[in-house]
Amino acid sequence: MGAPGRYRSRYCTAACTNVACYAAFSDNHPDKEIKVAIGMGEWGEEASPEDRRSFALTIRDGGAQYEVIVVDANESPWHDATFIGRMLNRDEALKHPWIEEVFHISDHILEDDPEVKAYFEGLQKNV
């Protein structure tokens, strides 16, 4: 992410099925944001990456509420991770029938993932 300090790339513990999500963040990143990739679709033995799509997000603390921004694939650390499905660009993602579920999953990441919660809670304490 271009800044020194701790950098995490991990599987998120959002309480959803048929989903893989990853988050990357650094305590020293100047923008204090989290990059997220959410891969959705079929994951069974017979499934292939063509059966999935992935969505690139940036999540940041907007003060009164979190800002979840759909970004273009090239802005994601996982833009070339084919196993989570082809990553959609912003315009494709916002028109995709799964976009509401993507936002629902981002809510779970913010509410349920202990490292993501700790990251944002630490930012609020340091303000």
N, CA, C and O atoms as CSV, one atom per row, in Angstrom:
chain,resi,resn,atom,element,x,y,z
A,1,MET,N,N,0.823,-1.188,0.000
A,1,MET,CA,C,0.000,0.000,0.000
A,1,MET,C,C,0.868,1.254,0.000
A,1,MET,O,O,0.345,2.365,0.081
A,2,GLY,N,N,2.169,1.092,-0.088
A,2,GLY,CA,C,3.029,2.215,-0.265
A,2,GLY,C,C,3.468,2.940,0.991
A,2,GLY,O,O,4.200,3.924,0.886
A,3,ALA,N,N,3.068,2.514,2.152
A,3,ALA,CA,C,3.452,3.186,3.386
A,3,ALA,C,C,4.119,2.192,4.311
A,3,ALA,O,O,3.740,1.021,4.330
A,4,PRO,N,N,5.117,2.635,5.090
A,4,PRO,CA,C,5.757,1.711,6.023
A,4,PRO,C,C,4.822,1.375,7.173
A,4,PRO,O,O,3.830,2.067,7.400
A,5,GLY,N,N,5.137,0.327,7.885
A,5,GLY,CA,C,4.337,-0.059,9.039
A,5,GLY,C,C,3.659,-1.389,8.828
A,5,GLY,O,O,3.937,-2.105,7.867
A,6,ARG,N,N,2.773,-1.705,9.735
A,6,ARG,CA,C,2.081,-2.992,9.636
A,6,ARG,C,C,1.161,-3.010,8.429
A,6,ARG,O,O,0.465,-2.036,8.141
A,7,TYR,N,N,1.171,-4.120,7.740
A,7,TYR,CA,C,0.339,-4.322,6.568
A,7,TYR,C,C,-0.282,-5.692,6.714
A,7,TYR,O,O,0.426,-6.678,6.917
A,8,ARG,N,N,-1.572,-5.763,6.615
A,8,ARG,CA,C,-2.254,-7.041,6.780
A,8,ARG,C,C,-3.052,-7.358,5.529
A,8,ARG,O,O,-3.733,-6.498,4.971
A,9,SER,N,N,-2.957,-8.571,5.113
A,9,SER,CA,C,-3.787,-9.071,4.038
A,9,SER,C,C,-4.349,-10.375,4.567
A,9,SER,O,O,-3.604,-11.329,4.792
A,10,ARG,N,N,-5.634,-10.422,4.764
A,10,ARG,CA,C,-6.198,-11.561,5.474
A,10,ARG,C,C,-7.597,-11.870,4.995
A,10,ARG,O,O,-8.279,-11.038,4.397
A,11,TYR,N,N,-7.998,-13.085,5.277
A,11,TYR,CA,C,-9.367,-13.495,5.016
A,11,TYR,C,C,-10.235,-12.901,6.108
A,11,TYR,O,O,-9.921,-13.028,7.291
A,12,CYS,N,N,-11.316,-12.258,5.724
A,12,CYS,CA,C,-12.213,-11.641,6.700
A,12,CYS,C,C,-13.180,-12.669,7.254
A,12,CYS,O,O,-13.475,-13.674,6.607
A,13,THR,N,N,-13.666,-12.413,8.447
A,13,THR,CA,C,-14.582,-13.348,9.104
A,13,THR,C,C,-16.027,-12.874,9.020
A,13,THR,O,O,-16.780,-13.023,9.982
A,14,ALA,N,N,-16.413,-12.321,7.914
A,14,ALA,CA,C,-17.807,-11.924,7.718
A,14,ALA,C,C,-18.679,-13.168,7.719
A,14,ALA,O,O,-18.305,-14.199,7.161
A,15,ALA,N,N,-19.828,-13.069,8.339
A,15,ALA,CA,C,-20.720,-14.216,8.507
A,15,ALA,C,C,-21.592,-14.402,7.265
A,15,ALA,O,O,-22.795,-14.146,7.308
A,16,CYS,N,N,-20.998,-14.839,6.177
A,16,CYS,CA,C,-21.721,-15.030,4.926
A,16,CYS,C,C,-21.238,-16.314,4.260
A,16,CYS,O,O,-20.118,-16.765,4.499
A,17,THR,N,N,-22.079,-16.887,3.436
A,17,THR,CA,C,-21.682,-18.088,2.719
A,17,THR,C,C,-21.430,-17.750,1.256
A,17,THR,O,O,-21.880,-16.719,0.756
A,18,ASN,N,N,-20.707,-18.630,0.583
A,18,ASN,CA,C,-20.358,-18.448,-0.827
A,18,ASN,C,C,-19.620,-17.142,-1.080
A,18,ASN,O,O,-19.758,-16.529,-2.139
A,19,VAL,N,N,-18.833,-16.723,-0.090
A,19,VAL,CA,C,-18.125,-15.459,-0.178
A,19,VAL,C,C,-16.710,-15.630,0.360
A,19,VAL,O,O,-16.496,-16.292,1.376
A,20,ALA,N,N,-15.762,-15.036,-0.321
A,20,ALA,CA,C,-14.412,-14.883,0.218
A,20,ALA,C,C,-14.138,-13.394,0.252
A,20,ALA,O,O,-14.376,-12.689,-0.729
A,21,CYS,N,N,-13.641,-12.919,1.373
A,21,CYS,CA,C,-13.305,-11.495,1.421
A,21,CYS,C,C,-11.957,-11.315,2.078
A,21,CYS,O,O,-11.589,-12.026,3.013
A,22,TYR,N,N,-11.236,-10.344,1.559
A,22,TYR,CA,C,-9.885,-10.048,2.016
A,22,TYR,C,C,-9.787,-8.571,2.350
A,22,TYR,O,O,-10.428,-7.733,1.716
A,23,ALA,N,N,-8.971,-8.260,3.358
A,23,ALA,CA,C,-8.759,-6.870,3.742
A,23,ALA,C,C,-7.269,-6.616,3.900
A,23,ALA,O,O,-6.524,-7.474,4.372
A,24,ALA,N,N,-6.853,-5.438,3.501
A,24,ALA,CA,C,-5.467,-5.017,3.661
A,24,ALA,C,C,-5.472,-3.610,4.243
A,24,ALA,O,O,-6.208,-2.736,3.785
A,25,PHE,N,N,-4.635,-3.403,5.268
A,25,PHE,CA,C,-4.551,-2.082,5.867
A,25,PHE,C,C,-3.235,-1.924,6.594
A,25,PHE,O,O,-2.585,-2.901,6.964
A,26,SER,N,N,-2.856,-0.667,6.791
A,26,SER,CA,C,-1.610,-0.338,7.455
A,26,SER,C,C,-1.889,0.736,8.489
A,26,SER,O,O,-2.614,1.694,8.220
A,27,ASP,N,N,-1.316,0.575,9.669
A,27,ASP,CA,C,-1.487,1.590,10.708
A,27,ASP,C,C,-0.840,2.910,10.314
A,27,ASP,O,O,-1.198,3.959,10.848
A,28,ASN,N,N,0.107,2.866,9.387
A,28,ASN,CA,C,0.833,4.073,8.994
A,28,ASN,C,C,0.415,4.636,7.644
A,28,ASN,O,O,1.026,5.584,7.151
A,29,HIS,N,N,-0.621,4.062,7.043
A,29,HIS,CA,C,-1.062,4.568,5.744
A,29,HIS,C,C,-1.681,5.946,5.938
A,29,HIS,O,O,-2.514,6.116,6.828
A,30,PRO,N,N,-1.302,6.931,5.137
A,30,PRO,CA,C,-1.789,8.294,5.368
A,30,PRO,C,C,-3.300,8.453,5.215
A,30,PRO,O,O,-3.881,9.353,5.821
A,31,ASP,N,N,-3.949,7.599,4.418
A,31,ASP,CA,C,-5.385,7.734,4.201
A,31,ASP,C,C,-6.231,7.018,5.245
A,31,ASP,O,O,-7.446,7.213,5.290
A,32,LYS,N,N,-5.610,6.193,6.087
A,32,LYS,CA,C,-6.343,5.454,7.127
A,32,LYS,C,C,-7.585,4.786,6.540
A,32,LYS,O,O,-8.721,5.096,6.897
A,33,GLU,N,N,-7.321,3.872,5.639
A,33,GLU,CA,C,-8.394,3.173,4.960
A,33,GLU,C,C,-8.072,1.697,4.856
A,33,GLU,O,O,-6.940,1.268,5.079
A,34,ILE,N,N,-9.089,0.934,4.515
A,34,ILE,CA,C,-8.945,-0.499,4.307
A,34,ILE,C,C,-9.326,-0.812,2.873
A,34,ILE,O,O,-10.369,-0.369,2.392
A,35,LYS,N,N,-8.496,-1.563,2.200
A,35,LYS,CA,C,-8.812,-2.081,0.871
A,35,LYS,C,C,-9.435,-3.455,1.066
A,35,LYS,O,O,-8.910,-4.275,1.819
A,36,VAL,N,N,-10.545,-3.708,0.395
A,36,VAL,CA,C,-11.280,-4.960,0.557
A,36,VAL,C,C,-11.574,-5.549,-0.816
A,36,VAL,O,O,-11.883,-4.826,-1.762
A,37,ALA,N,N,-11.473,-6.865,-0.910
A,37,ALA,CA,C,-11.923,-7.599,-2.095
A,37,ALA,C,C,-12.948,-8.618,-1.620
A,37,ALA,O,O,-12.709,-9.357,-0.665
A,38,ILE,N,N,-14.082,-8.648,-2.290
A,38,ILE,CA,C,-15.140,-9.600,-1.972
A,38,ILE,C,C,-15.387,-10.444,-3.209
A,38,ILE,O,O,-15.786,-9.927,-4.252
A,39,GLY,N,N,-15.149,-11.754,-3.091
A,39,GLY,CA,C,-15.405,-12.699,-4.168
A,39,GLY,C,C,-16.678,-13.462,-3.870
A,39,GLY,O,O,-16.839,-14.008,-2.778
A,40,MET,N,N,-17.582,-13.503,-4.834
A,40,MET,CA,C,-18.889,-14.147,-4.635
A,40,MET,C,C,-19.182,-15.093,-5.787
A,40,MET,O,O,-18.709,-14.901,-6.907
A,41,GLY,N,N,-19.976,-16.119,-5.489
A,41,GLY,CA,C,-20.385,-17.063,-6.514
A,41,GLY,C,C,-20.269,-18.484,-6.025
A,41,GLY,O,O,-20.398,-18.750,-4.830
A,42,GLU,N,N,-20.030,-19.386,-6.930
A,42,GLU,CA,C,-19.948,-20.811,-6.623
A,42,GLU,C,C,-18.520,-21.192,-6.237
A,42,GLU,O,O,-17.561,-20.780,-6.888
A,43,TRP,N,N,-18.389,-21.994,-5.155
A,43,TRP,CA,C,-17.078,-22.402,-4.654
A,43,TRP,C,C,-16.939,-23.917,-4.550
A,43,TRP,O,O,-15.918,-24.393,-4.055
A,44,GLY,N,N,-17.915,-24.683,-4.993
A,44,GLY,CA,C,-17.871,-26.138,-4.864
A,44,GLY,C,C,-16.788,-26.780,-5.709
A,44,GLY,O,O,-16.080,-26.114,-6.464
A,45,GLU,N,N,-16.677,-28.095,-5.563
A,45,GLU,CA,C,-15.644,-28.850,-6.282
A,45,GLU,C,C,-15.707,-28.664,-7.786
A,45,GLU,O,O,-14.670,-28.619,-8.448
A,46,GLU,N,N,-16.887,-28.556,-8.323
A,46,GLU,CA,C,-17.057,-28.424,-9.772
A,46,GLU,C,C,-16.962,-26.972,-10.237
A,46,GLU,O,O,-16.948,-26.707,-11.439
A,47,ALA,N,N,-16.896,-26.037,-9.302
A,47,ALA,CA,C,-16.887,-24.613,-9.657
A,47,ALA,C,C,-15.493,-24.177,-10.089
A,47,ALA,O,O,-14.486,-24.769,-9.702
A,48,SER,N,N,-15.465,-23.129,-10.897
A,48,SER,CA,C,-14.205,-22.535,-11.332
A,48,SER,C,C,-14.302,-21.018,-11.117
A,48,SER,O,O,-15.383,-20.503,-10.830
A,49,PRO,N,N,-13.199,-20.315,-11.251
A,49,PRO,CA,C,-13.245,-18.853,-11.100
A,49,PRO,C,C,-14.256,-18.171,-12.039
A,49,PRO,O,O,-14.749,-17.087,-11.728
A,50,GLU,N,N,-14.561,-18.789,-13.166
A,50,GLU,CA,C,-15.549,-18.211,-14.078
A,50,GLU,C,C,-16.944,-18.178,-13.461
A,50,GLU,O,O,-17.816,-17.452,-13.938
A,51,ASP,N,N,-17.160,-18.969,-12.391
A,51,ASP,CA,C,-18.448,-19.010,-11.708
A,51,ASP,C,C,-18.557,-17.951,-10.617
A,51,ASP,O,O,-19.546,-17.908,-9.886
A,52,ARG,N,N,-17.533,-17.092,-10.505
A,52,ARG,CA,C,-17.499,-16.080,-9.447
A,52,ARG,C,C,-17.216,-14.701,-10.035
A,52,ARG,O,O,-16.721,-14.572,-11.155
A,53,ARG,N,N,-17.537,-13.690,-9.262
A,53,ARG,CA,C,-17.171,-12.313,-9.566
A,53,ARG,C,C,-16.603,-11.716,-8.285
A,53,ARG,O,O,-16.963,-12.133,-7.184
A,54,SER,N,N,-15.722,-10.748,-8.433
A,54,SER,CA,C,-15.198,-10.088,-7.241
A,54,SER,C,C,-15.362,-8.577,-7.370
A,54,SER,O,O,-15.434,-8.018,-8.464
A,55,PHE,N,N,-15.419,-7.946,-6.205
A,55,PHE,CA,C,-15.709,-6.525,-6.095
A,55,PHE,C,C,-14.611,-5.871,-5.273
A,55,PHE,O,O,-14.204,-6.404,-4.241
A,56,ALA,N,N,-14.132,-4.725,-5.725
A,56,ALA,CA,C,-13.074,-3.983,-5.042
A,56,ALA,C,C,-13.699,-2.823,-4.275
A,56,ALA,O,O,-14.482,-2.049,-4.825
A,57,LEU,N,N,-13.343,-2.716,-3.005
A,57,LEU,CA,C,-13.876,-1.661,-2.147
A,57,LEU,C,C,-12.759,-0.953,-1.411
A,57,LEU,O,O,-11.692,-1.523,-1.180
A,58,THR,N,N,-13.008,0.280,-1.048
A,58,THR,CA,C,-12.209,1.002,-0.080
A,58,THR,C,C,-13.163,1.401,1.033
A,58,THR,O,O,-14.239,1.941,0.774
A,59,ILE,N,N,-12.767,1.133,2.273
A,59,ILE,CA,C,-13.579,1.515,3.428
A,59,ILE,C,C,-12.759,2.477,4.264
A,59,ILE,O,O,-11.595,2.220,4.574
A,60,ARG,N,N,-13.391,3.601,4.628
A,60,ARG,CA,C,-12.686,4.548,5.491
A,60,ARG,C,C,-13.655,5.136,6.512
A,60,ARG,O,O,-14.873,5.106,6.337
A,61,ASP,N,N,-13.084,5.661,7.561
A,61,ASP,CA,C,-13.867,6.284,8.617
A,61,ASP,C,C,-14.258,7.674,8.163
A,61,ASP,O,O,-13.403,8.538,7.972
A,62,GLY,N,N,-15.544,7.888,7.991
A,62,GLY,CA,C,-16.029,9.188,7.544
A,62,GLY,C,C,-16.489,10.079,8.679
A,62,GLY,O,O,-17.182,11.070,8.447
A,63,GLY,N,N,-16.112,9.739,9.909
A,63,GLY,CA,C,-16.530,10.535,11.059
A,63,GLY,C,C,-17.785,9.956,11.681
A,63,GLY,O,O,-17.704,9.091,12.554
A,64,ALA,N,N,-18.952,10.425,11.240
A,64,ALA,CA,C,-20.213,9.947,11.797
A,64,ALA,C,C,-20.547,8.530,11.331
A,64,ALA,O,O,-21.274,7.806,12.012
A,65,GLN,N,N,-20.021,8.139,10.180
A,65,GLN,CA,C,-20.271,6.797,9.663
A,65,GLN,C,C,-19.125,6.384,8.752
A,65,GLN,O,O,-18.333,7.214,8.307
A,66,TYR,N,N,-19.053,5.089,8.485
A,66,TYR,CA,C,-18.022,4.591,7.581
A,66,TYR,C,C,-18.430,4.863,6.142
A,66,TYR,O,O,-19.616,4.870,5.811
A,67,GLU,N,N,-17.442,5.085,5.296
A,67,GLU,CA,C,-17.666,5.266,3.870
A,67,GLU,C,C,-17.199,4.003,3.162
A,67,GLU,O,O,-16.038,3.613,3.286
A,68,VAL,N,N,-18.089,3.371,2.429
A,68,VAL,CA,C,-17.767,2.185,1.643
A,68,VAL,C,C,-17.845,2.598,0.183
A,68,VAL,O,O,-18.913,2.950,-0.319
A,69,ILE,N,N,-16.706,2.552,-0.490
A,69,ILE,CA,C,-16.605,3.062,-1.852
A,69,ILE,C,C,-16.229,1.916,-2.780
A,69,ILE,O,O,-15.225,1.237,-2.565
A,70,VAL,N,N,-17.034,1.706,-3.804
A,70,VAL,CA,C,-16.700,0.732,-4.840
A,70,VAL,C,C,-15.681,1.395,-5.760
A,70,VAL,O,O,-15.899,2.504,-6.248
A,71,VAL,N,N,-14.564,0.702,-5.991
A,71,VAL,CA,C,-13.484,1.266,-6.809
A,71,VAL,C,C,-13.215,0.362,-8.011
A,71,VAL,O,O,-13.711,-0.762,-8.087
A,72,ASP,N,N,-12.430,0.874,-8.935
A,72,ASP,CA,C,-12.041,0.073,-10.096
A,72,ASP,C,C,-11.081,-1.038,-9.686
A,72,ASP,O,O,-10.351,-0.918,-8.703
A,73,ALA,N,N,-11.097,-2.099,-10.444
A,73,ALA,CA,C,-10.279,-3.278,-10.148
A,73,ALA,C,C,-8.801,-2.933,-9.992
A,73,ALA,O,O,-8.131,-3.485,-9.119
A,74,ASN,N,N,-8.289,-2.039,-10.815
A,74,ASN,CA,C,-6.858,-1.733,-10.760
A,74,ASN,C,C,-6.445,-1.023,-9.474
A,74,ASN,O,O,-5.250,-0.864,-9.224
A,75,GLU,N,N,-7.400,-0.595,-8.653
A,75,GLU,CA,C,-7.102,0.028,-7.365
A,75,GLU,C,C,-7.029,-0.998,-6.234
A,75,GLU,O,O,-6.760,-0.637,-5.088
A,76,SER,N,N,-7.262,-2.248,-6.541
A,76,SER,CA,C,-7.276,-3.307,-5.538
A,76,SER,C,C,-5.960,-4.079,-5.517
A,76,SER,O,O,-5.393,-4.369,-6.571
A,77,PRO,N,N,-5.470,-4.415,-4.314
A,77,PRO,CA,C,-4.287,-5.273,-4.234
A,77,PRO,C,C,-4.526,-6.657,-4.846
A,77,PRO,O,O,-3.569,-7.365,-5.161
A,78,TRP,N,N,-5.786,-7.045,-5.016
A,78,TRP,CA,C,-6.134,-8.370,-5.540
A,78,TRP,C,C,-6.655,-8.311,-6.964
A,78,TRP,O,O,-7.356,-9.231,-7.388
A,79,HIS,N,N,-6.340,-7.258,-7.727
A,79,HIS,CA,C,-6.880,-7.102,-9.083
A,79,HIS,C,C,-6.530,-8.269,-9.995
A,79,HIS,O,O,-7.229,-8.514,-10.978
A,80,ASP,N,N,-5.457,-8.994,-9.683
A,80,ASP,CA,C,-5.077,-10.119,-10.535
A,80,ASP,C,C,-5.258,-11.475,-9.849
A,80,ASP,O,O,-4.727,-12.482,-10.317
A,81,ALA,N,N,-5.997,-11.503,-8.754
A,81,ALA,CA,C,-6.260,-12.768,-8.035
A,81,ALA,C,C,-7.453,-13.461,-8.690
A,81,ALA,O,O,-8.601,-13.228,-8.310
A,82,THR,N,N,-7.179,-14.299,-9.658
A,82,THR,CA,C,-8.242,-14.904,-10.463
A,82,THR,C,C,-9.102,-15.906,-9.697
A,82,THR,O,O,-10.238,-16.165,-10.093
A,83,PHE,N,N,-8.589,-16.469,-8.618
A,83,PHE,CA,C,-9.357,-17.492,-7.899
A,83,PHE,C,C,-10.626,-16.939,-7.274
A,83,PHE,O,O,-11.550,-17.709,-7.009
A,84,ILE,N,N,-10.714,-15.621,-7.024
A,84,ILE,CA,C,-11.940,-15.052,-6.451
A,84,ILE,C,C,-12.892,-14.562,-7.534
A,84,ILE,O,O,-13.904,-13.929,-7.233
A,85,GLY,N,N,-12.576,-14.851,-8.780
A,85,GLY,CA,C,-13.419,-14.446,-9.900
A,85,GLY,C,C,-12.923,-13.154,-10.524
A,85,GLY,O,O,-12.132,-12.423,-9.929
A,86,ARG,N,N,-13.390,-12.887,-11.706
A,86,ARG,CA,C,-12.991,-11.659,-12.386
A,86,ARG,C,C,-13.442,-10.454,-11.567
A,86,ARG,O,O,-14.609,-10.345,-11.190
A,87,MET,N,N,-12.503,-9.554,-11.300
A,87,MET,CA,C,-12.824,-8.369,-10.516
A,87,MET,C,C,-13.464,-7.334,-11.438
A,87,MET,O,O,-12.925,-6.987,-12.489
A,88,LEU,N,N,-14.611,-6.862,-11.017
A,88,LEU,CA,C,-15.367,-5.897,-11.806
A,88,LEU,C,C,-14.852,-4.479,-11.570
A,88,LEU,O,O,-14.408,-4.142,-10.473
A,89,ASN,N,N,-14.916,-3.669,-12.600
A,89,ASN,CA,C,-14.639,-2.258,-12.435
A,89,ASN,C,C,-15.853,-1.590,-11.794
A,89,ASN,O,O,-16.945,-2.158,-11.768
A,90,ARG,N,N,-15.652,-0.387,-11.281
A,90,ARG,CA,C,-16.690,0.314,-10.522
A,90,ARG,C,C,-18.030,0.372,-11.262
A,90,ARG,O,O,-19.066,0.040,-10.686
A,91,ASP,N,N,-18.020,0.787,-12.525
A,91,ASP,CA,C,-19.280,0.938,-13.247
A,91,ASP,C,C,-19.999,-0.400,-13.415
A,91,ASP,O,O,-21.224,-0.460,-13.305
A,92,GLU,N,N,-19.252,-1.469,-13.679
A,92,GLU,CA,C,-19.843,-2.809,-13.778
A,92,GLU,C,C,-20.407,-3.249,-12.431
A,92,GLU,O,O,-21.518,-3.774,-12.347
A,93,ALA,N,N,-19.621,-3.025,-11.383
A,93,ALA,CA,C,-20.005,-3.481,-10.047
A,93,ALA,C,C,-21.288,-2.804,-9.570
A,93,ALA,O,O,-22.168,-3.459,-9.010
A,94,LEU,N,N,-21.393,-1.506,-9.791
A,94,LEU,CA,C,-22.577,-0.777,-9.321
A,94,LEU,C,C,-23.850,-1.210,-10.048
A,94,LEU,O,O,-24.949,-1.006,-9.532
A,95,LYS,N,N,-23.722,-1.800,-11.229
A,95,LYS,CA,C,-24.880,-2.287,-11.985
A,95,LYS,C,C,-25.138,-3.777,-11.757
A,95,LYS,O,O,-26.158,-4.307,-12.197
A,96,HIS,N,N,-24.219,-4.445,-11.075
A,96,HIS,CA,C,-24.324,-5.896,-10.910
A,96,HIS,C,C,-25.450,-6.244,-9.934
A,96,HIS,O,O,-25.650,-5.530,-8.951
A,97,PRO,N,N,-26.191,-7.333,-10.189
A,97,PRO,CA,C,-27.292,-7.702,-9.292
A,97,PRO,C,C,-26.848,-8.076,-7.874
A,97,PRO,O,O,-27.687,-8.118,-6.974
A,98,TRP,N,N,-25.569,-8.347,-7.646
A,98,TRP,CA,C,-25.093,-8.713,-6.308
A,98,TRP,C,C,-24.619,-7.522,-5.479
A,98,TRP,O,O,-24.169,-7.709,-4.349
A,99,ILE,N,N,-24.707,-6.296,-6.014
A,99,ILE,CA,C,-24.102,-5.157,-5.328
A,99,ILE,C,C,-24.717,-4.908,-3.948
A,99,ILE,O,O,-24.001,-4.523,-3.023
A,100,GLU,N,N,-26.009,-5.116,-3.793
A,100,GLU,CA,C,-26.623,-4.919,-2.469
A,100,GLU,C,C,-26.055,-5.915,-1.462
A,100,GLU,O,O,-25.835,-5.570,-0.301
A,101,GLU,N,N,-25.817,-7.145,-1.902
A,101,GLU,CA,C,-25.210,-8.148,-1.026
A,101,GLU,C,C,-23.767,-7.756,-0.687
A,101,GLU,O,O,-23.307,-7.998,0.429
A,102,VAL,N,N,-23.063,-7.162,-1.629
A,102,VAL,CA,C,-21.703,-6.689,-1.374
A,102,VAL,C,C,-21.712,-5.659,-0.247
A,102,VAL,O,O,-20.881,-5.726,0.659
A,103,PHE,N,N,-22.635,-4.717,-0.295
A,103,PHE,CA,C,-22.730,-3.718,0.776
A,103,PHE,C,C,-23.130,-4.366,2.101
A,103,PHE,O,O,-22.654,-3.957,3.160
A,104,HIS,N,N,-23.989,-5.360,2.046
A,104,HIS,CA,C,-24.371,-6.101,3.258
A,104,HIS,C,C,-23.140,-6.794,3.865
A,104,HIS,O,O,-22.944,-6.770,5.080
A,105,ILE,N,N,-22.332,-7.396,3.025
A,105,ILE,CA,C,-21.112,-8.065,3.485
A,105,ILE,C,C,-20.136,-7.040,4.076
A,105,ILE,O,O,-19.490,-7.312,5.088
A,106,SER,N,N,-20.031,-5.880,3.455
A,106,SER,CA,C,-19.141,-4.854,4.010
A,106,SER,C,C,-19.604,-4.428,5.400
A,106,SER,O,O,-18.775,-4.128,6.259
A,107,ASP,N,N,-20.913,-4.398,5.633
A,107,ASP,CA,C,-21.431,-4.115,6.988
A,107,ASP,C,C,-20.959,-5.186,7.965
A,107,ASP,O,O,-20.540,-4.869,9.078
A,108,HIS,N,N,-21.023,-6.456,7.556
A,108,HIS,CA,C,-20.563,-7.550,8.419
A,108,HIS,C,C,-19.064,-7.436,8.706
A,108,HIS,O,O,-18.626,-7.687,9.829
A,109,ILE,N,N,-18.295,-7.066,7.713
A,109,ILE,CA,C,-16.852,-6.904,7.924
A,109,ILE,C,C,-16.619,-5.852,9.009
A,109,ILE,O,O,-15.828,-6.070,9.927
A,110,LEU,N,N,-17.302,-4.719,8.903
A,110,LEU,CA,C,-17.130,-3.633,9.871
A,110,LEU,C,C,-17.627,-4.000,11.261
A,110,LEU,O,O,-17.052,-3.565,12.259
A,111,GLU,N,N,-18.686,-4.795,11.335
A,111,GLU,CA,C,-19.289,-5.134,12.626
A,111,GLU,C,C,-18.688,-6.377,13.261
A,111,GLU,O,O,-18.633,-6.476,14.487
A,112,ASP,N,N,-18.232,-7.335,12.446
A,112,ASP,CA,C,-17.897,-8.661,12.972
A,112,ASP,C,C,-16.419,-9.032,12.903
A,112,ASP,O,O,-15.988,-9.922,13.637
A,113,ASP,N,N,-15.639,-8.394,12.062
A,113,ASP,CA,C,-14.236,-8.785,11.938
A,113,ASP,C,C,-13.425,-8.093,13.031
A,113,ASP,O,O,-13.348,-6.865,13.049
A,114,PRO,N,N,-12.821,-8.855,13.943
A,114,PRO,CA,C,-12.147,-8.244,15.093
A,114,PRO,C,C,-10.964,-7.350,14.722
A,114,PRO,O,O,-10.761,-6.322,15.370
A,115,GLU,N,N,-10.183,-7.702,13.710
A,115,GLU,CA,C,-9.038,-6.865,13.347
A,115,GLU,C,C,-9.482,-5.572,12.670
A,115,GLU,O,O,-8.883,-4.521,12.896
A,116,VAL,N,N,-10.508,-5.636,11.855
A,116,VAL,CA,C,-11.023,-4.429,11.213
A,116,VAL,C,C,-11.603,-3.498,12.272
A,116,VAL,O,O,-11.354,-2.293,12.250
A,117,LYS,N,N,-12.375,-4.059,13.197
A,117,LYS,CA,C,-12.936,-3.233,14.275
A,117,LYS,C,C,-11.830,-2.583,15.092
A,117,LYS,O,O,-11.903,-1.395,15.405
A,118,ALA,N,N,-10.810,-3.351,15.438
A,118,ALA,CA,C,-9.701,-2.819,16.237
A,118,ALA,C,C,-8.970,-1.719,15.478
A,118,ALA,O,O,-8.568,-0.720,16.075
A,119,TYR,N,N,-8.796,-1.888,14.177
A,119,TYR,CA,C,-8.129,-0.873,13.365
A,119,TYR,C,C,-8.877,0.455,13.440
A,119,TYR,O,O,-8.281,1.492,13.730
A,120,PHE,N,N,-10.184,0.421,13.177
A,120,PHE,CA,C,-10.952,1.660,13.193
A,120,PHE,C,C,-11.120,2.214,14.603
A,120,PHE,O,O,-11.124,3.432,14.780
A,121,GLU,N,N,-11.257,1.365,15.598
A,121,GLU,CA,C,-11.337,1.850,16.977
A,121,GLU,C,C,-10.043,2.528,17.376
A,121,GLU,O,O,-10.071,3.539,18.078
A,122,GLY,N,N,-8.909,1.996,16.946
A,122,GLY,CA,C,-7.613,2.617,17.230
A,122,GLY,C,C,-7.486,3.980,16.579
A,122,GLY,O,O,-6.889,4.887,17.158
A,123,LEU,N,N,-8.041,4.141,15.375
A,123,LEU,CA,C,-8.010,5.434,14.706
A,123,LEU,C,C,-8.811,6.455,15.486
A,123,LEU,O,O,-8.384,7.597,15.656
A,124,GLN,N,N,-9.988,6.034,15.965
A,124,GLN,CA,C,-10.846,6.957,16.700
A,124,GLN,C,C,-10.203,7.398,18.010
A,124,GLN,O,O,-10.397,8.537,18.436
A,125,LYS,N,N,-9.447,6.524,18.651
A,125,LYS,CA,C,-8.779,6.866,19.892
A,125,LYS,C,C,-7.612,7.824,19.668
A,125,LYS,O,O,-7.252,8.594,20.558
A,126,ASN,N,N,-7.021,7.769,18.464
A,126,ASN,CA,C,-5.860,8.593,18.163
A,126,ASN,C,C,-6.218,9.957,17.576
A,126,ASN,O,O,-5.327,10.756,17.286
A,127,VAL,N,N,-7.508,10.232,17.398
A,127,VAL,CA,C,-7.920,11.509,16.799
A,127,VAL,C,C,-7.871,12.610,17.820
A,127,VAL,O,O,-8.183,13.759,17.505
